[in-house]
């Protein structure tokens, strides 16, 4: 099974290898990988920002020569009211799902932070135990 978590935007051995390989093969690839490592955790925010801009642009210019996507009146009042209710319901559902996705992203970020904190605490505990036992020669301080 492939561990896709190794491709997260962080300094993992895999991302460092891909960055170096990118610089060797074609330098813009290495630069793109470096940008992903440094700023990759902000990508969902950027994607949401541009999706919002695209939605606003489409909404503003919908009637300019282009065919609207079914939002114009059909002449049937009952159907138009039904469609308006359904569109409102779908928009509320989309907002609810977006909020759940944001909550899940926050949960995963907190989970990663807790795991990192646990690993750091274990390292410090092991290091302190090694120092108390007189194993200072075996540890390397950078």
N, C-alpha and C positions, 0 to 999 in steps of 0.2 A: 504494500500500500504506500502511495506517495504521500510524504508529509508536506502538504501545501503551506503549513504554518512557517516553514523555513523560508518561504518567499515573502514573508511580511516585510514591511519597510523598516528594516533595522540592520545592524551590522552583524549579520549571520555569516557563517562560512560560505554558504551558497551564494548570498548576494554579493559578497566580496569577490568570489570567484567569477561570477557573471559580470561584475563591473570590470575586473581586470581583463577578462576575455573580450569584453566589448571594446576596451581601449586597444587591445592588440589587433582585433579584427577590423574595426572601423571606429575611430575615436568618438563620433557622435553617439554610438551605442553605449560606450562606457560612460559618457557624460549623462545620457538619459538614465542609466542605472544609478549613477551617483545621485542624481536629482530624486529618483524614486526612493532611495535609501534615506535621504535627508528629509524630503517633504512628502513622502508617500502616505503618511498617516493623515494628511489633510486632503487627500484625493476625493473621498466621499463628499466632503463639504464643497469642494470645487465643482464636482459633478452636479450636486444638487443646485448650486448657484447657477450654472449654465443651463440646466434643465428648466429652472424657473425663468431665466431670461428668454429661452426658446419659447416657452409657453406664453409669456407676455407678448413676445414679438408676433407669434401666430395669432393670438387673440386680437392684437391691435390691427393687423393687416388682413384679417380673415376675409373681409368683404371686397378687397381691392383686386378684382379680376380673377381671383382664385375661387375655386368651388369650396363653399363651406362644408364642414363635415356633418351636415344634418342638423344644424342648429337653427336654420331658418324656419319660419312658420310654414306649416303644410296646408293650412286652410281648414283643417279639422280640429276644432277647439278641444274636444275630448282627448284626442291623441296628443296634441301639444301640451295639455296640462299633465297628462300621464308622463310624457317624455321629460318635462320640467321636474316633476317629482322624482323620477328615476335618476336623472342627472344630479339632482341635489343629494339623493341617497348615496349614489356612487361617489360623489365628491366627499361626503362625510366619511364613508368607508375608507377612501384613499387617505384622508387625513388621519383616521384612526390607525391604519396600517403604518403610515409614515411615523407616527408617534411611537408605535410598538417597535419599529425598526430602530429608531433613535435610542429607545430604552435598552434594546438588546445590545447595540453598539457600546453604550455606556457600561452595561453589565460586563461585556467581554473585555473592555478596556480595564475595568476594575479587577476582573479576574486575572488578567495578565500582570497587572501591577501587584496583586497579592502574591502571585506565583514568583515574580521577580523578588519581592520582599522576602518571601520564604527562603528562596535560594541564597539570597544575600545573608540573611540571619544564620542559615546553616553554615555558610562559609565562615562567617565571623566566629560562630561557636566552635567550629572545627579548628580554626586558627588559634583561638584562645586556648583550647584544650591542648593543642600541639605545643604551644609556648609554655604552658604550665608543666608539661611532661619533659621539657628540655629538648624538644625537636626543632629548635630554631634554625639549625643548619639546613634542614630539609625544606623550609619555606623560603620562597623568593619574594622579596618586597620590591615592587617596581616603583 
